[in-house]
Amino acid sequence: MSEHKKLTELEATAICGNDISSSCLYVSALAIAYAGQYAFVALLIVAAVLFLFRKIYGEVVGALPLNGGAYNVLLNTTSKRNAAMAACLTILSYMATAVISAAEAMHYLHTLWDGFNINLATLGLLGLFLALTILGISESAKVAVAIFLVHLVSLTVLVGTVIWFLFTHDLSTLSLNFSAPVPGGSLVTALFFGFSAAMLGISGFESSANFVEEQAPGVFAKTLRNMWIVVSFFNPVIAFLAIAAIPIGQVEEHAETVLSYLGTVAGGPWLGTLISVDAVAVLSGAVLTSFVGVSGLMKRMALDRILPQFFLKENARNSNYVILITFFLLCASVLFITNGDIKPLAGVYTISFLSVMALFAIGNFLLKSKRPNLPRPVYAGILTVTVALISVLVALYGNVQLNPKFLIVFLQYFLPSMAIVYIMLNRASILELVLAAANSFAHKYPGVSRFSRLQIQKATRELHQQEFVFFTKGDNVSNLNKVMAYVVENEFTNRLKIVTLLREGETYPPELLKDIEVLDRAYDQIRVDFVAMPGHFGPELIDRLSEEWNVPKNFMFIGSPGDRFPYQISELGGVRLII
């Protein structure tokens, strides 16, 4: 994407903000159901946890500003298999977000006009945002901005109206609600389950990390700040105002549309209608966030050969239309399989996004231990990351306690998706196994399977012929051995080029060539070529060698650079850190 098309702060905030800010429509009622009159306290705790994650995300993405979120950090600190698990969780989260948000938007619309089929309307909404994202992220960002601004105005009007309502009426409802028994019998229990349920209110916070490459420099950190401000203000304030203006029993009766009901009570039917219209719009914006986020993630997975290469096809507007159409078909299939019942997807949604946040915190720990010298604009302290990780694990446990069936539903979606990804990751071994079976079959029935065997052999050769490149500064044999082990474990290739760059008049250490010769014999499945060449490591050299050698940049590896490294990792075009 050309530089002038990079997303501005408002555009990027709107795309991911529509998802996280749509939580205002349901999280208050959810928190009140479990924490009662102290729901606003549970939501303030959630805001505090989210503040910790601002630093965690800021450090990780600041150090590795590439699309993919948790997938990206695990790919650069552990193995492809671990990264693939995070990717599957994120994709499931996006899929659930898209279907739930679209369905909820149409349910809100149905309260205003009941002359349509909700499932077909949900499918139509998904199709609309498929078309918008195929047209290009810049065009879809304009729609997101309009939705986001209207949503903020609507929530501000609601808060102002309810505050005026409370000033002009007695506070007997507030007193009555706070004199009611605390859910669960104790404040600790109420806050525990209220906090666990209210963590749904920050789903979508990870979205910005999945399209960071489409954002202008410096924008990512601002999107985290802006999202945090929105949910930290509106979620607890609306929960408190709901308790102040509506009896708790009525909140539970109108749980699905509590904000529009609150608007009707405080301002009249006009405000209730305004909130319903806003709900339709912002929930639609959350659908857009899912399409944009999953496009950036799946593109990165395809570049790393975890997904098939045809996903990388682009149209004239640089949109990966195959990814977007595939995601739409997945969402449509889920919609019809569940027949519009969003409860099963809620389990997938909850566990997926909380797991992704936990993996992001773990990725932060790995980044500190394995890439300590990698430059980063923000640093999250060990205590910060520990508290954030424990908080998410507590919320995850609390949600499983509240709805044990959700875990089973989650596994029904997660295990098949992981099976598909692991087949892709192990397809070389699978092809070799199929070839062995075909050869065995050929001994009994000569000539019958010759064509099939040739096709399998061709596919295997094509899979392994892609060359990989590692840039070294004369690393010791231990580091070079780690490189070889990483390539054997994570990549399909039988060719590795080890490159060292020399200054004018400089020569490489003679022991380096001996070490490479030893490793070449030790790893006989990989042919190692050693190249010593004059040059200065940087984006220009990578561009040139990538074109000359026909090696994609994400198949070029380096060790972790130090704090004096003159470039951002993002400037290297996807070069991977492996030691």
C-alpha positions in Angstrom: 0.0 0.0 0.0 1.4 3.4 -1.0 2.4 5.8 1.7 -0.4 8.3 1.0 -3.0 5.7 1.6 -1.9 4.9 5.1 -4.6 5.3 7.7 -4.8 8.4 9.8 -5.4 8.4 13.6 -9.1 9.0 13.2 -9.5 6.3 10.5 -7.6 3.6 12.4 -9.3 4.5 15.7 -12.7 4.3 14.0 -12.0 0.9 12.4 -11.0 -0.8 15.7 -13.0 1.6 17.9 -16.3 0.5 16.5 -15.7 -3.0 17.7 -14.6 -2.2 21.2 -17.1 0.7 21.7 -20.0 -1.4 20.5 -19.6 -3.2 23.9 -21.3 -0.2 25.5 -24.6 -1.6 24.1 -24.5 -4.8 26.1 -21.7 -4.9 28.7 -23.5 -2.7 31.2 -26.5 -5.1 31.4 -24.1 -8.1 31.5 -22.0 -6.6 34.4 -25.2 -5.7 36.3 -26.5 -9.2 35.9 -23.5 -10.6 37.9 -22.3 -7.6 40.0 -25.6 -5.9 40.5 -25.3 -2.3 41.8 -21.5 -2.6 41.9 -21.2 -3.3 38.1 -19.5 0.1 37.6 -16.7 -1.0 40.0 -16.2 -4.2 37.9 -16.0 -2.1 34.8 -13.5 0.2 36.4 -11.3 -2.8 37.2 -11.6 -3.9 33.5 -10.5 -0.4 32.5 -7.4 -0.7 34.8 -6.5 -4.1 33.2 -6.9 -2.5 29.8 -4.5 0.3 30.8 -1.9 -2.4 31.5 -2.5 -4.0 28.1 -1.9 -0.6 26.5 1.7 -0.9 27.5 1.9 -4.6 26.6 0.6 -4.1 23.1 2.6 -0.9 22.7 5.9 -2.7 23.5 5.2 -5.7 21.4 3.9 -4.0 18.3 6.3 -1.1 18.7 9.2 -3.6 18.6 7.6 -5.8 15.8 5.3 -3.4 13.9 3.9 -6.1 11.5 0.4 -7.3 10.9 -0.7 -10.3 12.9 -0.9 -9.3 16.5 -0.3 -12.3 18.8 0.6 -14.4 15.8 3.3 -12.0 14.8 5.0 -11.8 18.3 4.9 -15.6 18.7 6.2 -16.2 15.2 9.2 -14.0 16.0 9.9 -15.5 19.5 8.8 -19.1 19.3 7.8 -21.6 16.5 5.3 -21.4 13.7 3.1 -24.0 15.5 2.7 -21.7 18.5 2.0 -18.8 16.3 -0.6 -20.7 14.3 -2.5 -21.5 17.5 -2.7 -17.8 18.3 -3.8 -17.1 14.7 -6.6 -19.7 14.8 -7.9 -18.2 18.1 -7.8 -14.7 16.5 -9.6 -15.8 13.3 -12.3 -17.6 15.4 -12.7 -14.4 17.5 -13.2 -12.3 14.3 -15.6 -14.8 12.8 -17.7 -14.8 16.0 -17.5 -11.0 16.2 -18.7 -10.6 12.6 -21.7 -12.9 12.9 -22.7 -11.8 16.4 -22.4 -8.1 15.6 -24.3 -8.4 12.4 -27.1 -10.5 14.0 -27.4 -8.1 17.0 -27.5 -5.1 14.6 -30.4 -6.7 12.8 -32.2 -7.5 16.1 -32.0 -3.9 17.0 -33.3 -2.9 13.6 -36.1 -5.4 14.0 -37.3 -3.5 17.1 -37.8 -0.4 14.8 -39.1 -2.3 11.8 -40.2 -5.9 11.8 -40.8 -6.4 8.1 -37.8 -8.5 7.3 -36.1 -11.9 8.0 -33.3 -11.4 10.5 -31.1 -14.2 9.2 -31.3 -13.0 5.6 -30.7 -9.4 6.7 -27.7 -10.5 8.7 -26.3 -12.2 5.6 -27.0 -9.1 3.6 -25.1 -7.0 6.1 -22.1 -9.3 6.0 -22.2 -9.1 2.2 -22.3 -5.3 2.3 -19.1 -5.1 4.3 -17.5 -7.8 2.1 -18.1 -5.4 -0.8 -16.7 -2.4 1.1 -13.5 -4.1 2.1 -12.9 -5.5 -1.4 -13.2 -1.9 -2.6 -10.2 -1.0 -0.4 -9.4 -0.3 3.2 -9.3 3.5 2.6 -12.9 3.5 1.3 -14.1 1.3 4.2 -12.3 3.6 6.7 -14.5 6.5 5.6 -17.6 4.5 6.5 -16.0 3.5 9.8 -15.3 7.1 10.7 -18.9 8.2 10.1 -20.2 5.3 12.2 -17.7 6.0 15.0 -18.4 9.7 15.3 -22.2 9.2 15.3 -21.8 6.6 18.0 -19.7 8.9 20.2 -22.3 11.7 19.8 -25.2 9.3 20.6 -23.5 8.0 23.7 -22.7 11.6 24.8 -26.3 12.6 24.3 -27.5 9.6 26.3 -25.1 10.3 29.2 -26.0 14.0 29.3 -29.8 13.3 29.1 -29.7 10.7 31.9 -27.6 13.1 34.2 -30.2 15.8 33.6 -33.0 13.3 34.3 -31.3 12.4 37.7 -30.9 16.1 38.6 -34.6 16.8 37.9 -35.9 13.6 39.7 -35.4 12.1 43.1 -32.7 9.5 43.6 -35.0 6.9 45.2 -34.2 4.3 42.5 -30.4 4.7 43.2 -31.0 4.2 46.9 -33.3 1.3 46.4 -30.8 -0.5 44.1 -27.9 0.0 46.5 -30.0 -1.4 49.4 -30.7 -4.6 47.4 -28.8 -7.8 48.2 -25.5 -8.2 46.4 -25.5 -11.0 43.7 -23.7 -14.1 44.8 -24.1 -13.2 48.5 -20.8 -11.3 48.8 -19.1 -8.3 47.2 -16.0 -10.3 46.3 -18.1 -13.0 44.5 -20.1 -10.3 42.7 -17.0 -8.4 41.6 -15.3 -11.6 40.5 -18.1 -12.8 38.2 -19.0 -9.2 37.2 -15.4 -8.6 36.2 -15.2 -11.9 34.3 -18.4 -11.0 32.3 -17.4 -7.4 31.8 -14.1 -8.4 30.2 -16.2 -8.9 27.1 -16.4 -5.1 27.0 -12.8 -4.9 25.7 -13.1 -7.4 22.9 -11.7 -5.8 19.8 -8.7 -4.1 21.6 -6.4 -6.5 19.7 -7.8 -5.5 16.3 -5.4 -2.5 15.7 -2.4 -4.8 16.0 -3.7 -6.9 13.0 -3.6 -4.0 10.5 -0.7 -1.9 11.9 1.1 -1.9 8.6 -1.8 0.0 7.0 -1.5 2.7 9.7 0.6 5.9 9.3 3.7 6.1 11.6 2.9 6.7 15.2 -0.8 6.0 14.8 -0.9 2.6 16.5 -0.1 3.8 20.0 -2.7 6.5 19.6 -5.4 4.0 18.6 -4.7 2.1 21.9 -5.0 5.3 23.9 -8.2 6.4 22.2 -9.9 3.0 22.6 -9.0 2.9 26.2 -10.4 6.4 26.9 -13.7 5.5 25.2 -14.4 2.3 27.1 -12.9 3.5 30.4 -15.3 6.4 30.4 -18.5 5.2 28.8 -18.8 1.7 30.1 -18.6 2.4 33.9 -20.5 5.7 33.6 -23.4 4.1 31.7 -23.5 1.2 34.1 -23.8 3.6 37.1 -26.4 5.8 35.4 -28.4 2.7 34.6 -28.4 1.7 38.2 -29.3 5.3 39.2 -32.3 5.6 36.8 -33.7 2.1 36.4 -34.6 -0.6 39.0 -32.2 -3.6 38.7 -35.1 -5.9 37.8 -36.0 -3.8 34.8 -32.3 -3.8 33.6 -32.4 -7.6 33.5 -35.8 -7.5 31.6 -34.3 -5.3 28.9 -30.8 -6.8 28.9 -30.5 -7.0 25.1 -31.6 -3.4 24.5 -30.8 -1.8 27.9 -29.3 1.4 26.4 -32.3 2.2 24.2 -34.6 1.4 27.2 -32.5 3.8 29.4 -32.8 6.4 26.7 -36.6 6.0 26.6 -36.9 6.3 30.4 -34.6 9.4 30.7 -35.4 11.3 27.5 -38.5 9.7 25.8 -39.1 7.6 22.7 -36.9 9.9 20.5 -33.8 9.0 22.5 -34.6 5.3 22.6 -35.0 5.4 18.8 -31.7 7.3 18.4 -29.8 4.7 20.5 -31.4 1.8 18.5 -30.4 3.4 15.2 -26.9 4.0 16.6 -26.7 0.4 17.8 -27.4 -0.8 14.2 -24.7 1.5 12.9 -21.9 0.7 15.4 -22.6 -3.0 15.4 -22.3 -2.9 11.7 -19.0 -1.1 12.2 -17.8 -4.0 14.3 -18.5 -6.3 11.3 -16.2 -4.0 9.3 -13.5 -4.3 11.9 -13.6 -8.1 11.6 -13.1 -8.0 7.9 -10.2 -5.6 8.0 -8.5 -7.3 10.9 -8.8 -10.8 9.5 -7.6 -9.7 6.1 -4.3 -8.4 7.6 -3.8 -11.5 9.7 -4.6 -14.1 7.0 -2.5 -12.3 4.5 0.5 -12.6 6.9 -0.3 -16.3 7.4 -0.3 -16.9 3.7 3.0 -15.1 3.3 4.4 -17.4 5.8 3.0 -20.5 4.0 0.7 -21.4 6.8 -2.3 -20.8 4.5 -2.4 -21.5 0.7 -0.7 -18.9 -1.6 -3.8 -18.2 -3.6 -5.0 -16.2 -0.6 -2.5 -13.5 -1.6 -4.3 -12.6 -4.8 -5.1 -8.9 -4.9 -7.4 -6.7 -7.0 -6.5 -3.3 -8.4 -7.3 -1.7 -5.0 -4.7 -3.9 -3.2 -7.4 -5.9 -1.4 -6.9 -9.6 -0.8 -10.3 -10.5 -2.2 -9.9 -14.3 -1.8 -9.3 -13.9 1.9 -12.3 -11.6 2.3 -14.6 -13.9 0.3 -13.4 -17.0 2.2 -14.1 -15.2 5.5 -17.6 -14.2 4.3 -18.4 -17.8 3.3 -17.2 -19.0 6.8 -19.4 -16.4 8.5 -22.4 -17.3 6.3 -21.9 -21.0 7.0 -21.8 -20.4 10.7 -24.9 -18.2 10.5 -26.9 -21.0 8.8 -25.5 -23.8 10.9 -26.6 -22.1 14.0 -29.8 -20.8 12.4 -29.1 -17.3 13.8 -28.8 -18.5 17.4 -25.8 -16.5 18.6 -25.4 -18.2 22.0 -23.1 -21.0 20.8 -20.9 -18.4 19.1 -20.8 -16.4 22.3 -18.7 -19.1 23.9 -16.3 -19.1 21.0 -16.1 -15.3 21.1 -15.4 -15.1 24.9 -12.8 -17.8 25.1 -11.1 -16.9 21.9 -10.4 -13.2 22.5 -9.4 -13.7 26.2 -7.0 -16.5 25.1 -5.5 -14.1 22.4 -5.0 -11.5 25.1 -3.3 -14.0 27.4 -1.0 -15.1 24.5 -0.1 -11.5 23.8 1.0 -11.1 27.4 3.0 -14.4 27.2 4.5 -13.1 23.9 5.6 -9.9 25.8 7.5 -12.1 28.3 9.1 -14.0 25.4 10.1 -10.7 23.7 11.8 -9.5 26.8 13.7 -12.8 27.3 14.6 -13.6 23.7 14.8 -10.2 22.1 16.1 -8.0 25.0 18.0 -5.6 22.8 15.3 -5.1 20.2 14.4 -1.3 20.2 10.9 -0.5 21.4 9.1 2.8 22.0 7.3 1.6 25.2 8.4 -0.8 27.9 5.9 -2.7 30.1 7.4 -3.8 33.4 7.4 -7.4 34.5 4.9 -6.6 37.2 2.6 -4.9 34.7 2.6 -7.9 32.4 2.2 -10.4 35.2 -0.8 -8.6 36.7 -2.4 -8.3 33.2 -1.9 -12.0 32.4 -3.3 -13.1 35.8 -6.3 -10.8 35.3 -7.1 -12.3 31.9 -6.7 -15.9 33.2 -9.0 -15.1 36.1 -11.6 -13.7 33.6 -11.2 -16.8 31.4 -11.7 -19.1 34.4 -14.7 -17.0 35.6 -16.4 -17.2 32.2 -15.9 -21.0 32.0 -17.4 -21.2 35.5 -20.4 -19.1 34.5 -21.0 -21.1 31.3 -19.2 -24.5 31.3 -20.9 -25.5 28.0 -19.0 -22.6 26.3 -15.8 -24.5 26.6 -17.2 -27.5 24.7 -18.6 -25.2 22.0 -15.3 -23.4 21.7 -13.4 -26.7 21.2 -15.9 -27.8 18.5 -14.8 -24.8 16.5 -11.1 -24.5 17.6 -10.0 -28.1 17.1 -11.1 -28.4 13.4 -9.5 -25.1 12.6 -6.2 -26.2 14.3 -6.4 -29.5 12.4 -6.5 -27.6 9.1 -3.6 -25.4 10.0 -1.5 -28.3 11.3 -2.2 -30.2 8.0 -0.8 -27.1 6.2 2.2 -27.0 8.5 2.9 -30.7 8.0 1.9 -31.0 4.4 5.5 -32.0 3.3 5.4 -35.0 5.6 1.9 -35.8 4.6 2.9 -35.7 0.9 5.8 -38.0 1.6 3.5 -40.4 3.4 1.0 -40.4 0.5 3.9 -40.9 -2.0 5.1 -43.9 0.0 1.6 -45.3 -0.1 1.4 -44.7 -3.8 4.7 -46.4 -4.4 3.5 -49.4 -2.4 0.3 -49.5 -4.4 2.3 -49.3 -7.7 4.3 -52.4 -6.9 1.0 -54.4 -6.8 -0.6 -52.5 -9.7 2.2 -51.3 -12.1 1.3 -48.3 -14.2 -2.0 -47.6 -12.5 -0.7 -44.8 -10.2 2.2 -43.4 -12.2 0.5 -40.1 -12.9 -0.5 -39.7 -9.3 3.0 -40.4 -8.1 4.5 -37.9 -10.5 2.0 -35.2 -9.4 2.9 -35.8 -5.7 6.6 -35.7 -6.5 6.1 -32.5 -8.4 4.2 -30.9 -5.5 6.8 -32.0 -3.0 9.7 -30.6 -5.1 7.8 -27.3 -5.5 7.2 -27.1 -1.8 10.9 -27.6 -0.9 12.6 -25.6 -3.7 11.9 -22.2 -2.1 15.2 -20.9 -0.9 15.6 -19.2 2.5 18.2 -16.6 3.5 19.9 -15.9 6.9 22.1 -12.8 7.4 24.9 -13.4 9.8 27.6 -11.1 11.2 29.9 -14.1 11.9 27.8 -15.8 14.5 29.3 -18.6 16.5 28.5 -22.2 15.7 25.9 -22.4 18.4 23.8 -19.6 16.9 24.1 -21.1 13.4 23.0 -24.4 14.7 19.9 -22.7 16.2 19.2 -21.3 12.7 19.5 -24.7 11.1 17.2 -26.3 13.7 14.6 -23.5 13.3 14.5 -23.9 9.5 14.2 -27.7 9.7 11.4 -27.5 12.3 9.4 -24.6 10.8 10.0 -24.4 7.1 9.6 -26.5 3.9 12.9 -26.1 2.2 16.1 -27.9 1.2 18.0 -24.8 0.4 19.4 -22.2 2.8 21.7 -19.3 1.9 23.9 -18.0 4.7 25.0 -14.4 3.9 27.6 -12.3 5.6 28.1 -8.6 4.5 31.6 -7.2 4.4 32.9 -3.6 4.7 35.5 -2.5 2.2 38.8 -4.4 2.9 37.1 -6.7 5.5 37.2 -10.5 5.3 35.0 -13.0 7.1 36.5 -15.2 9.9 37.9 -18.4 8.5 36.2 -20.5 11.2 32.8 -19.3 9.9 33.2 -21.3 6.7 34.3 -24.3 8.7 31.3 -24.1 11.0 29.0 -23.8 8.0 30.6 -26.9 6.4 30.1 -28.9 9.6 26.4 -27.8 9.8 25.9 -28.6 6.1 27.0 -32.2 6.8 25.0 -32.4 10.1 21.8 -31.2 8.4 22.0 -33.3 5.2 18.4 -32.6 4.3 19.3 -28.9 3.6 21.9 -27.7 1.1 23.7 -24.7 2.7 25.3 -22.1 0.4 27.6 -19.5 1.9 27.8 -16.0 0.4 30.2 -13.3 1.5 29.5 -10.0 -0.3 30.2 -6.3 0.1 27.3 -4.3 1.3 25.4 -2.5 4.1 22.5 -4.3 5.6 19.3 -2.3 5.3 16.0 -2.0 3.4 17.6 -1.2 0.1 19.9 -4.3 0.2 16.9 -6.5 1.2 14.8 -5.2 -1.7 17.6 -5.8 -4.2 18.5 -9.3 -3.0 14.8 -10.3 -2.7 14.3 -9.5 -6.4 17.6 -10.9 -7.6 17.3 -14.2 -5.7 13.5 -14.5 -6.0 13.2 -14.9 -2.2 10.3 -13.2 -0.5 11.4 -10.9 2.3 9.5 -12.9 5.0 11.7 -15.9 4.0 14.8 -13.9 5.0 16.0 -14.2 8.6 18.2 -12.2 11.0 19.2 -12.5 14.6 17.8 -10.0 17.1 19.3 -6.6 16.4 20.7 -4.4 19.2 19.6 -1.1 20.4 21.9 0.7 18.0 20.2 -0.9 14.9 19.4 2.1 12.7 16.2 0.7 11.2 12.7 -0.3 12.4 11.9 -3.9 11.9 8.9 -2.8 9.8 11.2 -1.1 7.4 12.8 -4.5 6.5 9.5 -5.6 4.8 8.8 -8.7 6.9 12.3 -10.1 7.6 11.9 -12.5 10.5 13.8 -12.6 13.8 14.7 -16.2 14.6 17.6 -16.1 17.2 
